[in-house]
Amino acid sequence: MEERHRILYPNETNNDILQAKNLTKCFRRATGQSLLAVDHLCFGISKGQCFGLLGINGAVRRIIFFKKLNFKSFSF
């Protein structure tokens, strides 16, 4: 919750080189129902910071990096 607040309400000491604000991703199931996979994700990465996303599978992490953040390639 603190990170979300820090990103959404920045101050002059914020020195992030990359920020994600309110990322959301829904998948449509074969039944037609939607599945919310990412719900308003907010984070920032400061210069020199080592960063990683943890989760139970790689699909959502790949969506965040490739689609939402416009990364072209990276290694796992």
mmCIF file of the N, C-alpha and C atoms, coordinates in Angstrom:
data_MODEL
# 
_entry.id   MODEL 
# 
loop_
_atom_site.group_PDB 
_atom_site.id 
_atom_site.type_symbol 
_atom_site.label_atom_id 
_atom_site.label_alt_id 
_atom_site.label_comp_id 
_atom_site.label_asym_id 
_atom_site.label_entity_id 
_atom_site.label_seq_id 
_atom_site.pdbx_PDB_ins_code 
_atom_site.Cartn_x 
_atom_site.Cartn_y 
_atom_site.Cartn_z 
_atom_site.occupancy 
_atom_site.B_iso_or_equiv 
_atom_site.pdbx_formal_charge 
_atom_site.auth_seq_id 
_atom_site.auth_comp_id 
_atom_site.auth_asym_id 
_atom_site.auth_atom_id 
_atom_site.pdbx_PDB_model_num 
ATOM 1   N N  . MET A 1 1  ? 0.810   -1.193  0.000   1.00 0.00 ? 1  MET A N  1 
ATOM 2   C CA . MET A 1 1  ? 0.000   0.000   0.000   1.00 0.00 ? 1  MET A CA 1 
ATOM 3   C C  . MET A 1 1  ? 0.864   1.273   0.000   1.00 0.00 ? 1  MET A C  1 
ATOM 4   N N  . GLU A 1 2  ? 2.013   1.192   0.696   1.00 0.00 ? 2  GLU A N  1 
ATOM 5   C CA . GLU A 1 2  ? 2.890   2.356   0.730   1.00 0.00 ? 2  GLU A CA 1 
ATOM 6   C C  . GLU A 1 2  ? 3.452   2.666   -0.652  1.00 0.00 ? 2  GLU A C  1 
ATOM 7   N N  . GLU A 1 3  ? 3.821   1.624   -1.400  1.00 0.00 ? 3  GLU A N  1 
ATOM 8   C CA . GLU A 1 3  ? 4.384   1.828   -2.738  1.00 0.00 ? 3  GLU A CA 1 
ATOM 9   C C  . GLU A 1 3  ? 3.334   2.449   -3.658  1.00 0.00 ? 3  GLU A C  1 
ATOM 10  N N  . ARG A 1 4  ? 2.112   1.964   -3.581  1.00 0.00 ? 4  ARG A N  1 
ATOM 11  C CA . ARG A 1 4  ? 1.019   2.522   -4.395  1.00 0.00 ? 4  ARG A CA 1 
ATOM 12  C C  . ARG A 1 4  ? 0.843   4.014   -4.093  1.00 0.00 ? 4  ARG A C  1 
ATOM 13  N N  . HIS A 1 5  ? 0.822   4.362   -2.820  1.00 0.00 ? 5  HIS A N  1 
ATOM 14  C CA . HIS A 1 5  ? 0.665   5.766   -2.429  1.00 0.00 ? 5  HIS A CA 1 
ATOM 15  C C  . HIS A 1 5  ? 1.859   6.594   -2.906  1.00 0.00 ? 5  HIS A C  1 
ATOM 16  N N  . ARG A 1 6  ? 3.068   6.044   -2.777  1.00 0.00 ? 6  ARG A N  1 
ATOM 17  C CA . ARG A 1 6  ? 4.273   6.755   -3.216  1.00 0.00 ? 6  ARG A CA 1 
ATOM 18  C C  . ARG A 1 6  ? 4.238   7.064   -4.703  1.00 0.00 ? 6  ARG A C  1 
ATOM 19  N N  . ILE A 1 7  ? 3.718   6.128   -5.497  1.00 0.00 ? 7  ILE A N  1 
ATOM 20  C CA . ILE A 1 7  ? 3.660   6.320   -6.946  1.00 0.00 ? 7  ILE A CA 1 
ATOM 21  C C  . ILE A 1 7  ? 2.533   7.261   -7.346  1.00 0.00 ? 7  ILE A C  1 
ATOM 22  N N  . LEU A 1 8  ? 1.368   7.092   -6.752  1.00 0.00 ? 8  LEU A N  1 
ATOM 23  C CA . LEU A 1 8  ? 0.216   7.901   -7.140  1.00 0.00 ? 8  LEU A CA 1 
ATOM 24  C C  . LEU A 1 8  ? 0.273   9.331   -6.621  1.00 0.00 ? 8  LEU A C  1 
ATOM 25  N N  . TYR A 1 9  ? 0.991   9.559   -5.518  1.00 0.00 ? 9  TYR A N  1 
ATOM 26  C CA . TYR A 1 9  ? 1.110   10.889  -4.928  1.00 0.00 ? 9  TYR A CA 1 
ATOM 27  C C  . TYR A 1 9  ? 2.585   11.224  -4.730  1.00 0.00 ? 9  TYR A C  1 
ATOM 28  N N  . PRO A 1 10 ? 3.308   11.466  -5.839  1.00 0.00 ? 10 PRO A N  1 
ATOM 29  C CA . PRO A 1 10 ? 4.770   11.668  -5.746  1.00 0.00 ? 10 PRO A CA 1 
ATOM 30  C C  . PRO A 1 10 ? 5.134   12.996  -5.090  1.00 0.00 ? 10 PRO A C  1 
ATOM 31  N N  . ASN A 1 11 ? 6.357   13.053  -4.590  1.00 0.00 ? 11 ASN A N  1 
ATOM 32  C CA . ASN A 1 11 ? 6.914   14.309  -4.086  1.00 0.00 ? 11 ASN A CA 1 
ATOM 33  C C  . ASN A 1 11 ? 8.242   14.566  -4.778  1.00 0.00 ? 11 ASN A C  1 
ATOM 34  N N  . GLU A 1 12 ? 8.899   15.619  -4.401  1.00 0.00 ? 12 GLU A N  1 
ATOM 35  C CA . GLU A 1 12 ? 10.127  16.004  -5.103  1.00 0.00 ? 12 GLU A CA 1 
ATOM 36  C C  . GLU A 1 12 ? 11.306  15.084  -4.827  1.00 0.00 ? 12 GLU A C  1 
ATOM 37  N N  . THR A 1 13 ? 11.231  14.205  -3.845  1.00 0.00 ? 13 THR A N  1 
ATOM 38  C CA . THR A 1 13 ? 12.332  13.285  -3.560  1.00 0.00 ? 13 THR A CA 1 
ATOM 39  C C  . THR A 1 13 ? 12.224  11.985  -4.361  1.00 0.00 ? 13 THR A C  1 
ATOM 40  N N  . ASN A 1 14 ? 11.207  11.827  -5.145  1.00 0.00 ? 14 ASN A N  1 
ATOM 41  C CA . ASN A 1 14 ? 11.016  10.619  -5.941  1.00 0.00 ? 14 ASN A CA 1 
ATOM 42  C C  . ASN A 1 14 ? 11.994  10.633  -7.114  1.00 0.00 ? 14 ASN A C  1 
ATOM 43  N N  . ASN A 1 15 ? 12.891  9.634   -7.176  1.00 0.00 ? 15 ASN A N  1 
ATOM 44  C CA . ASN A 1 15 ? 13.896  9.591   -8.242  1.00 0.00 ? 15 ASN A CA 1 
ATOM 45  C C  . ASN A 1 15 ? 13.818  8.284   -9.024  1.00 0.00 ? 15 ASN A C  1 
ATOM 46  N N  . ASP A 1 16 ? 12.614  7.793   -9.280  1.00 0.00 ? 16 ASP A N  1 
ATOM 47  C CA . ASP A 1 16 ? 12.433  6.554   -10.039 1.00 0.00 ? 16 ASP A CA 1 
ATOM 48  C C  . ASP A 1 16 ? 12.833  6.752   -11.498 1.00 0.00 ? 16 ASP A C  1 
ATOM 49  N N  . ILE A 1 17 ? 13.463  5.714   -12.074 1.00 0.00 ? 17 ILE A N  1 
ATOM 50  C CA . ILE A 1 17 ? 13.776  5.757   -13.499 1.00 0.00 ? 17 ILE A CA 1 
ATOM 51  C C  . ILE A 1 17 ? 12.680  5.076   -14.310 1.00 0.00 ? 17 ILE A C  1 
ATOM 52  N N  . LEU A 1 18 ? 11.817  4.318   -13.618 1.00 0.00 ? 18 LEU A N  1 
ATOM 53  C CA . LEU A 1 18 ? 10.689  3.680   -14.282 1.00 0.00 ? 18 LEU A CA 1 
ATOM 54  C C  . LEU A 1 18 ? 9.543   3.593   -13.289 1.00 0.00 ? 18 LEU A C  1 
ATOM 55  N N  . GLN A 1 19 ? 8.336   3.941   -13.748 1.00 0.00 ? 19 GLN A N  1 
ATOM 56  C CA . GLN A 1 19 ? 7.151   3.833   -12.908 1.00 0.00 ? 19 GLN A CA 1 
ATOM 57  C C  . GLN A 1 19 ? 6.024   3.174   -13.684 1.00 0.00 ? 19 GLN A C  1 
ATOM 58  N N  . ALA A 1 20 ? 5.268   2.362   -12.992 1.00 0.00 ? 20 ALA A N  1 
ATOM 59  C CA . ALA A 1 20 ? 4.044   1.777   -13.535 1.00 0.00 ? 20 ALA A CA 1 
ATOM 60  C C  . ALA A 1 20 ? 2.900   2.255   -12.655 1.00 0.00 ? 20 ALA A C  1 
ATOM 61  N N  . LYS A 1 21 ? 1.865   2.786   -13.281 1.00 0.00 ? 21 LYS A N  1 
ATOM 62  C CA . LYS A 1 21 ? 0.727   3.313   -12.528 1.00 0.00 ? 21 LYS A CA 1 
ATOM 63  C C  . LYS A 1 21 ? -0.558  2.638   -12.991 1.00 0.00 ? 21 LYS A C  1 
ATOM 64  N N  . ASN A 1 22 ? -1.232  2.007   -12.061 1.00 0.00 ? 22 ASN A N  1 
ATOM 65  C CA . ASN A 1 22 ? -2.568  1.435   -12.278 1.00 0.00 ? 22 ASN A CA 1 
ATOM 66  C C  . ASN A 1 22 ? -2.634  0.460   -13.456 1.00 0.00 ? 22 ASN A C  1 
ATOM 67  N N  . LEU A 1 23 ? -1.661  -0.437  -13.555 1.00 0.00 ? 23 LEU A N  1 
ATOM 68  C CA . LEU A 1 23 ? -1.712  -1.458  -14.606 1.00 0.00 ? 23 LEU A CA 1 
ATOM 69  C C  . LEU A 1 23 ? -2.793  -2.474  -14.277 1.00 0.00 ? 23 LEU A C  1 
ATOM 70  N N  . THR A 1 24 ? -3.643  -2.764  -15.256 1.00 0.00 ? 24 THR A N  1 
ATOM 71  C CA . THR A 1 24 ? -4.728  -3.725  -15.091 1.00 0.00 ? 24 THR A CA 1 
ATOM 72  C C  . THR A 1 24 ? -4.760  -4.626  -16.311 1.00 0.00 ? 24 THR A C  1 
ATOM 73  N N  . LYS A 1 25 ? -5.002  -5.930  -16.080 1.00 0.00 ? 25 LYS A N  1 
ATOM 74  C CA . LYS A 1 25 ? -5.104  -6.878  -17.187 1.00 0.00 ? 25 LYS A CA 1 
ATOM 75  C C  . LYS A 1 25 ? -6.210  -7.884  -16.876 1.00 0.00 ? 25 LYS A C  1 
ATOM 76  N N  . CYS A 1 26 ? -7.115  -8.049  -17.823 1.00 0.00 ? 26 CYS A N  1 
ATOM 77  C CA . CYS A 1 26 ? -8.186  -9.036  -17.722 1.00 0.00 ? 26 CYS A CA 1 
ATOM 78  C C  . CYS A 1 26 ? -8.042  -10.036 -18.863 1.00 0.00 ? 26 CYS A C  1 
ATOM 79  N N  . PHE A 1 27 ? -8.317  -11.288 -18.562 1.00 0.00 ? 27 PHE A N  1 
ATOM 80  C CA . PHE A 1 27 ? -8.360  -12.336 -19.570 1.00 0.00 ? 27 PHE A CA 1 
ATOM 81  C C  . PHE A 1 27 ? -9.800  -12.782 -19.748 1.00 0.00 ? 27 PHE A C  1 
ATOM 82  N N  . ARG A 1 28 ? -10.173 -13.133 -20.955 1.00 0.00 ? 28 ARG A N  1 
ATOM 83  C CA . ARG A 1 28 ? -11.500 -13.678 -21.197 1.00 0.00 ? 28 ARG A CA 1 
ATOM 84  C C  . ARG A 1 28 ? -11.397 -15.192 -21.256 1.00 0.00 ? 28 ARG A C  1 
ATOM 85  N N  . ARG A 1 29 ? -12.164 -15.856 -20.407 1.00 0.00 ? 29 ARG A N  1 
ATOM 86  C CA . ARG A 1 29 ? -12.184 -17.314 -20.384 1.00 0.00 ? 29 ARG A CA 1 
ATOM 87  C C  . ARG A 1 29 ? -13.010 -17.842 -21.552 1.00 0.00 ? 29 ARG A C  1 
ATOM 88  N N  . ALA A 1 30 ? -12.882 -19.117 -21.829 1.00 0.00 ? 30 ALA A N  1 
ATOM 89  C CA . ALA A 1 30 ? -13.645 -19.747 -22.914 1.00 0.00 ? 30 ALA A CA 1 
ATOM 90  C C  . ALA A 1 30 ? -15.150 -19.651 -22.657 1.00 0.00 ? 30 ALA A C  1 
ATOM 91  N N  . THR A 1 31 ? -15.540 -19.539 -21.396 1.00 0.00 ? 31 THR A N  1 
ATOM 92  C CA . THR A 1 31 ? -16.960 -19.430 -21.038 1.00 0.00 ? 31 THR A CA 1 
ATOM 93  C C  . THR A 1 31 ? -17.506 -18.036 -21.281 1.00 0.00 ? 31 THR A C  1 
ATOM 94  N N  . GLY A 1 32 ? -16.620 -17.091 -21.580 1.00 0.00 ? 32 GLY A N  1 
ATOM 95  C CA . GLY A 1 32 ? -17.043 -15.713 -21.789 1.00 0.00 ? 32 GLY A CA 1 
ATOM 96  C C  . GLY A 1 32 ? -16.854 -14.843 -20.558 1.00 0.00 ? 32 GLY A C  1 
ATOM 97  N N  . GLN A 1 33 ? -16.603 -15.459 -19.418 1.00 0.00 ? 33 GLN A N  1 
ATOM 98  C CA . GLN A 1 33 ? -16.366 -14.699 -18.198 1.00 0.00 ? 33 GLN A CA 1 
ATOM 99  C C  . GLN A 1 33 ? -14.978 -14.073 -18.242 1.00 0.00 ? 33 GLN A C  1 
ATOM 100 N N  . SER A 1 34 ? -14.836 -12.927 -17.596 1.00 0.00 ? 34 SER A N  1 
ATOM 101 C CA . SER A 1 34 ? -13.521 -12.294 -17.549 1.00 0.00 ? 34 SER A CA 1 
ATOM 102 C C  . SER A 1 34 ? -12.845 -12.631 -16.225 1.00 0.00 ? 34 SER A C  1 
ATOM 103 N N  . LEU A 1 35 ? -11.528 -12.734 -16.288 1.00 0.00 ? 35 LEU A N  1 
ATOM 104 C CA . LEU A 1 35 ? -10.707 -13.044 -15.121 1.00 0.00 ? 35 LEU A CA 1 
ATOM 105 C C  . LEU A 1 35 ? -9.729  -11.891 -14.932 1.00 0.00 ? 35 LEU A C  1 
ATOM 106 N N  . LEU A 1 36 ? -9.806  -11.230 -13.798 1.00 0.00 ? 36 LEU A N  1 
ATOM 107 C CA . LEU A 1 36 ? -8.907  -10.124 -13.495 1.00 0.00 ? 36 LEU A CA 1 
ATOM 108 C C  . LEU A 1 36 ? -7.584  -10.688 -13.005 1.00 0.00 ? 36 LEU A C  1 
ATOM 109 N N  . ALA A 1 37 ? -6.526  -10.507 -13.777 1.00 0.00 ? 37 ALA A N  1 
ATOM 110 C CA . ALA A 1 37 ? -5.215  -11.058 -13.443 1.00 0.00 ? 37 ALA A CA 1 
ATOM 111 C C  . ALA A 1 37 ? -4.333  -10.036 -12.733 1.00 0.00 ? 37 ALA A C  1 
ATOM 112 N N  . VAL A 1 38 ? -4.416  -8.783  -13.115 1.00 0.00 ? 38 VAL A N  1 
ATOM 113 C CA . VAL A 1 38 ? -3.638  -7.701  -12.497 1.00 0.00 ? 38 VAL A CA 1 
ATOM 114 C C  . VAL A 1 38 ? -4.608  -6.571  -12.198 1.00 0.00 ? 38 VAL A C  1 
ATOM 115 N N  . ASP A 1 39 ? -4.642  -6.128  -10.955 1.00 0.00 ? 39 ASP A N  1 
ATOM 116 C CA . ASP A 1 39 ? -5.630  -5.139  -10.523 1.00 0.00 ? 39 ASP A CA 1 
ATOM 117 C C  . ASP A 1 39 ? -4.959  -3.856  -10.041 1.00 0.00 ? 39 ASP A C  1 
ATOM 118 N N  . HIS A 1 40 ? -4.814  -2.884  -10.915 1.00 0.00 ? 40 HIS A N  1 
ATOM 119 C CA . HIS A 1 40 ? -4.266  -1.563  -10.601 1.00 0.00 ? 40 HIS A CA 1 
ATOM 120 C C  . HIS A 1 40 ? -2.896  -1.646  -9.922  1.00 0.00 ? 40 HIS A C  1 
ATOM 121 N N  . LEU A 1 41 ? -1.969  -2.329  -10.562 1.00 0.00 ? 41 LEU A N  1 
ATOM 122 C CA . LEU A 1 41 ? -0.614  -2.497  -10.045 1.00 0.00 ? 41 LEU A CA 1 
ATOM 123 C C  . LEU A 1 41 ? 0.162   -1.189  -10.179 1.00 0.00 ? 41 LEU A C  1 
ATOM 124 N N  . CYS A 1 42 ? 0.822   -0.788  -9.112  1.00 0.00 ? 42 CYS A N  1 
ATOM 125 C CA . CYS A 1 42 ? 1.669   0.412   -9.111  1.00 0.00 ? 42 CYS A CA 1 
ATOM 126 C C  . CYS A 1 42 ? 3.025   0.057   -8.508  1.00 0.00 ? 42 CYS A C  1 
ATOM 127 N N  . PHE A 1 43 ? 4.098   0.459   -9.181  1.00 0.00 ? 43 PHE A N  1 
ATOM 128 C CA . PHE A 1 43 ? 5.437   0.288   -8.611  1.00 0.00 ? 43 PHE A CA 1 
ATOM 129 C C  . PHE A 1 43 ? 6.397   1.242   -9.286  1.00 0.00 ? 43 PHE A C  1 
ATOM 130 N N  . GLY A 1 44 ? 7.519   1.492   -8.623  1.00 0.00 ? 44 GLY A N  1 
ATOM 131 C CA . GLY A 1 44 ? 8.576   2.317   -9.176  1.00 0.00 ? 44 GLY A CA 1 
ATOM 132 C C  . GLY A 1 44 ? 9.909   1.635   -8.976  1.00 0.00 ? 44 GLY A C  1 
ATOM 133 N N  . ILE A 1 45 ? 10.834  1.889   -9.885  1.00 0.00 ? 45 ILE A N  1 
ATOM 134 C CA . ILE A 1 45 ? 12.171  1.322   -9.800  1.00 0.00 ? 45 ILE A CA 1 
ATOM 135 C C  . ILE A 1 45 ? 13.165  2.478   -9.797  1.00 0.00 ? 45 ILE A C  1 
ATOM 136 N N  . SER A 1 46 ? 13.978  2.524   -8.755  1.00 0.00 ? 46 SER A N  1 
ATOM 137 C CA . SER A 1 46 ? 14.982  3.582   -8.630  1.00 0.00 ? 46 SER A CA 1 
ATOM 138 C C  . SER A 1 46 ? 16.268  3.181   -9.337  1.00 0.00 ? 46 SER A C  1 
ATOM 139 N N  . LYS A 1 47 ? 17.088  4.164   -9.672  1.00 0.00 ? 47 LYS A N  1 
ATOM 140 C CA . LYS A 1 47 ? 18.371  3.906   -10.306 1.00 0.00 ? 47 LYS A CA 1 
ATOM 141 C C  . LYS A 1 47 ? 19.222  3.034   -9.401  1.00 0.00 ? 47 LYS A C  1 
ATOM 142 N N  . GLY A 1 48 ? 19.792  1.960   -9.982  1.00 0.00 ? 48 GLY A N  1 
ATOM 143 C CA . GLY A 1 48 ? 20.644  1.050   -9.247  1.00 0.00 ? 48 GLY A CA 1 
ATOM 144 C C  . GLY A 1 48 ? 19.907  -0.026  -8.464  1.00 0.00 ? 48 GLY A C  1 
ATOM 145 N N  . GLN A 1 49 ? 18.593  0.003   -8.484  1.00 0.00 ? 49 GLN A N  1 
ATOM 146 C CA . GLN A 1 49 ? 17.804  -0.975  -7.739  1.00 0.00 ? 49 GLN A CA 1 
ATOM 147 C C  . GLN A 1 49 ? 17.648  -2.266  -8.532  1.00 0.00 ? 49 GLN A C  1 
ATOM 148 N N  . CYS A 1 50 ? 17.789  -3.398  -7.866  1.00 0.00 ? 50 CYS A N  1 
ATOM 149 C CA . CYS A 1 50 ? 17.529  -4.691  -8.474  1.00 0.00 ? 50 CYS A CA 1 
ATOM 150 C C  . CYS A 1 50 ? 16.045  -4.984  -8.291  1.00 0.00 ? 50 CYS A C  1 
ATOM 151 N N  . PHE A 1 51 ? 15.359  -5.357  -9.368  1.00 0.00 ? 51 PHE A N  1 
ATOM 152 C CA . PHE A 1 51 ? 13.906  -5.486  -9.327  1.00 0.00 ? 51 PHE A CA 1 
ATOM 153 C C  . PHE A 1 51 ? 13.461  -6.797  -9.948  1.00 0.00 ? 51 PHE A C  1 
ATOM 154 N N  . GLY A 1 52 ? 12.438  -7.401  -9.382  1.00 0.00 ? 52 GLY A N  1 
ATOM 155 C CA . GLY A 1 52 ? 11.864  -8.615  -9.947  1.00 0.00 ? 52 GLY A CA 1 
ATOM 156 C C  . GLY A 1 52 ? 10.410  -8.742  -9.540  1.00 0.00 ? 52 GLY A C  1 
ATOM 157 N N  . LEU A 1 53 ? 9.638   -9.425  -10.356 1.00 0.00 ? 53 LEU A N  1 
ATOM 158 C CA . LEU A 1 53 ? 8.250   -9.725  -10.029 1.00 0.00 ? 53 LEU A CA 1 
ATOM 159 C C  . LEU A 1 53 ? 8.134   -11.202 -9.716  1.00 0.00 ? 53 LEU A C  1 
ATOM 160 N N  . LEU A 1 54 ? 7.479   -11.528 -8.623  1.00 0.00 ? 54 LEU A N  1 
ATOM 161 C CA . LEU A 1 54 ? 7.294   -12.911 -8.219  1.00 0.00 ? 54 LEU A CA 1 
ATOM 162 C C  . LEU A 1 54 ? 5.834   -13.294 -8.427  1.00 0.00 ? 54 LEU A C  1 
ATOM 163 N N  . GLY A 1 55 ? 5.608   -14.550 -8.770  1.00 0.00 ? 55 GLY A N  1 
ATOM 164 C CA . GLY A 1 55 ? 4.247   -15.029 -8.942  1.00 0.00 ? 55 GLY A CA 1 
ATOM 165 C C  . GLY A 1 55 ? 4.235   -16.517 -9.220  1.00 0.00 ? 55 GLY A C  1 
ATOM 166 N N  . ILE A 1 56 ? 3.029   -17.070 -9.330  1.00 0.00 ? 56 ILE A N  1 
ATOM 167 C CA . ILE A 1 56 ? 2.914   -18.515 -9.488  1.00 0.00 ? 56 ILE A CA 1 
ATOM 168 C C  . ILE A 1 56 ? 3.136   -18.987 -10.917 1.00 0.00 ? 56 ILE A C  1 
ATOM 169 N N  . ASN A 1 57 ? 2.966   -18.125 -11.888 1.00 0.00 ? 57 ASN A N  1 
ATOM 170 C CA . ASN A 1 57 ? 3.290   -18.494 -13.266 1.00 0.00 ? 57 ASN A CA 1 
ATOM 171 C C  . ASN A 1 57 ? 3.833   -17.273 -13.997 1.00 0.00 ? 57 ASN A C  1 
ATOM 172 N N  . GLY A 1 58 ? 4.351   -17.474 -15.188 1.00 0.00 ? 58 GLY A N  1 
ATOM 173 C CA . GLY A 1 58 ? 5.028   -16.388 -15.881 1.00 0.00 ? 58 GLY A CA 1 
ATOM 174 C C  . GLY A 1 58 ? 4.183   -15.534 -16.797 1.00 0.00 ? 58 GLY A C  1 
ATOM 175 N N  . ALA A 1 59 ? 2.956   -15.932 -17.057 1.00 0.00 ? 59 ALA A N  1 
ATOM 176 C CA . ALA A 1 59 ? 2.152   -15.229 -18.062 1.00 0.00 ? 59 ALA A CA 1 
ATOM 177 C C  . ALA A 1 59 ? 1.909   -13.768 -17.703 1.00 0.00 ? 59 ALA A C  1 
ATOM 178 N N  . VAL A 1 60 ? 1.494   -13.508 -16.485 1.00 0.00 ? 60 VAL A N  1 
ATOM 179 C CA . VAL A 1 60 ? 1.182   -12.130 -16.086 1.00 0.00 ? 60 VAL A CA 1 
ATOM 180 C C  . VAL A 1 60 ? 2.440   -11.291 -16.039 1.00 0.00 ? 60 VAL A C  1 
ATOM 181 N N  . ARG A 1 61 ? 3.551   -11.859 -15.554 1.00 0.00 ? 61 ARG A N  1 
ATOM 182 C CA . ARG A 1 61 ? 4.809   -11.097 -15.537 1.00 0.00 ? 61 ARG A CA 1 
ATOM 183 C C  . ARG A 1 61 ? 5.231   -10.725 -16.954 1.00 0.00 ? 61 ARG A C  1 
ATOM 184 N N  . ARG A 1 62 ? 5.105   -11.642 -17.887 1.00 0.00 ? 62 ARG A N  1 
ATOM 185 C CA . ARG A 1 62 ? 5.457   -11.337 -19.278 1.00 0.00 ? 62 ARG A CA 1 
ATOM 186 C C  . ARG A 1 62 ? 4.570   -10.234 -19.843 1.00 0.00 ? 62 ARG A C  1 
ATOM 187 N N  . ILE A 1 63 ? 3.295   -10.268 -19.538 1.00 0.00 ? 63 ILE A N  1 
ATOM 188 C CA . ILE A 1 63 ? 2.373   -9.221  -20.010 1.00 0.00 ? 63 ILE A CA 1 
ATOM 189 C C  . ILE A 1 63 ? 2.805   -7.872  -19.475 1.00 0.00 ? 63 ILE A C  1 
ATOM 190 N N  . ILE A 1 64 ? 3.134   -7.812  -18.190 1.00 0.00 ? 64 ILE A N  1 
ATOM 191 C CA . ILE A 1 64 ? 3.531   -6.542  -17.583 1.00 0.00 ? 64 ILE A CA 1 
ATOM 192 C C  . ILE A 1 64 ? 4.777   -5.999  -18.264 1.00 0.00 ? 64 ILE A C  1 
ATOM 193 N N  . PHE A 1 65 ? 5.802   -6.838  -18.460 1.00 0.00 ? 65 PHE A N  1 
ATOM 194 C CA . PHE A 1 65 ? 7.050   -6.349  -19.043 1.00 0.00 ? 65 PHE A CA 1 
ATOM 195 C C  . PHE A 1 65 ? 6.941   -6.091  -20.543 1.00 0.00 ? 65 PHE A C  1 
ATOM 196 N N  . PHE A 1 66 ? 6.381   -6.997  -21.298 1.00 0.00 ? 66 PHE A N  1 
ATOM 197 C CA . PHE A 1 66 ? 6.363   -6.847  -22.750 1.00 0.00 ? 66 PHE A CA 1 
ATOM 198 C C  . PHE A 1 66 ? 5.300   -5.865  -23.234 1.00 0.00 ? 66 PHE A C  1 
ATOM 199 N N  . LYS A 1 67 ? 4.085   -6.020  -22.796 1.00 0.00 ? 67 LYS A N  1 
ATOM 200 C CA . LYS A 1 67 ? 2.981   -5.215  -23.318 1.00 0.00 ? 67 LYS A CA 1 
ATOM 201 C C  . LYS A 1 67 ? 2.864   -3.860  -22.641 1.00 0.00 ? 67 LYS A C  1 
ATOM 202 N N  . LYS A 1 68 ? 2.839   -3.857  -21.328 1.00 0.00 ? 68 LYS A N  1 
ATOM 203 C CA . LYS A 1 68 ? 2.561   -2.628  -20.597 1.00 0.00 ? 68 LYS A CA 1 
ATOM 204 C C  . LYS A 1 68 ? 3.767   -1.705  -20.506 1.00 0.00 ? 68 LYS A C  1 
ATOM 205 N N  . LEU A 1 69 ? 4.973   -2.288  -20.335 1.00 0.00 ? 69 LEU A N  1 
ATOM 206 C CA . LEU A 1 69 ? 6.163   -1.454  -20.177 1.00 0.00 ? 69 LEU A CA 1 
ATOM 207 C C  . LEU A 1 69 ? 6.967   -1.310  -21.451 1.00 0.00 ? 69 LEU A C  1 
ATOM 208 N N  . ASN A 1 70 ? 6.523   -1.972  -22.524 1.00 0.00 ? 70 ASN A N  1 
ATOM 209 C CA . ASN A 1 70 ? 7.145   -1.843  -23.834 1.00 0.00 ? 70 ASN A CA 1 
ATOM 210 C C  . ASN A 1 70 ? 8.576   -2.363  -23.872 1.00 0.00 ? 70 ASN A C  1 
ATOM 211 N N  . PHE A 1 71 ? 8.909   -3.369  -23.077 1.00 0.00 ? 71 PHE A N  1 
ATOM 212 C CA . PHE A 1 71 ? 10.215  -3.976  -23.146 1.00 0.00 ? 71 PHE A CA 1 
ATOM 213 C C  . PHE A 1 71 ? 10.258  -4.876  -24.377 1.00 0.00 ? 71 PHE A C  1 
ATOM 214 N N  . LYS A 1 72 ? 11.356  -4.885  -25.076 1.00 0.00 ? 72 LYS A N  1 
ATOM 215 C CA . LYS A 1 72 ? 11.482  -5.698  -26.286 1.00 0.00 ? 72 LYS A CA 1 
ATOM 216 C C  . LYS A 1 72 ? 11.982  -7.089  -25.964 1.00 0.00 ? 72 LYS A C  1 
ATOM 217 N N  . SER A 1 73 ? 12.924  -7.220  -25.031 1.00 0.00 ? 73 SER A N  1 
ATOM 218 C CA . SER A 1 73 ? 13.418  -8.536  -24.650 1.00 0.00 ? 73 SER A CA 1 
ATOM 219 C C  . SER A 1 73 ? 14.093  -8.451  -23.299 1.00 0.00 ? 73 SER A C  1 
ATOM 220 N N  . PHE A 1 74 ? 14.111  -9.564  -22.608 1.00 0.00 ? 74 PHE A N  1 
ATOM 221 C CA . PHE A 1 74 ? 14.844  -9.701  -21.362 1.00 0.00 ? 74 PHE A CA 1 
ATOM 222 C C  . PHE A 1 74 ? 14.988  -11.180 -21.068 1.00 0.00 ? 74 PHE A C  1 
ATOM 223 N N  . SER A 1 75 ? 15.862  -11.536 -20.157 1.00 0.00 ? 75 SER A N  1 
ATOM 224 C CA . SER A 1 75 ? 16.069  -12.954 -19.849 1.00 0.00 ? 75 SER A CA 1 
ATOM 225 C C  . SER A 1 75 ? 15.514  -13.270 -18.480 1.00 0.00 ? 75 SER A C  1 
ATOM 226 N N  . PHE A 1 76 ? 15.096  -14.531 -18.319 1.00 0.00 ? 76 PHE A N  1 
ATOM 227 C CA . PHE A 1 76 ? 14.542  -14.978 -17.049 1.00 0.00 ? 76 PHE A CA 1 
ATOM 228 C C  . PHE A 1 76 ? 15.620  -15.601 -16.215 1.00 0.00 ? 76 PHE A C  1 
# 
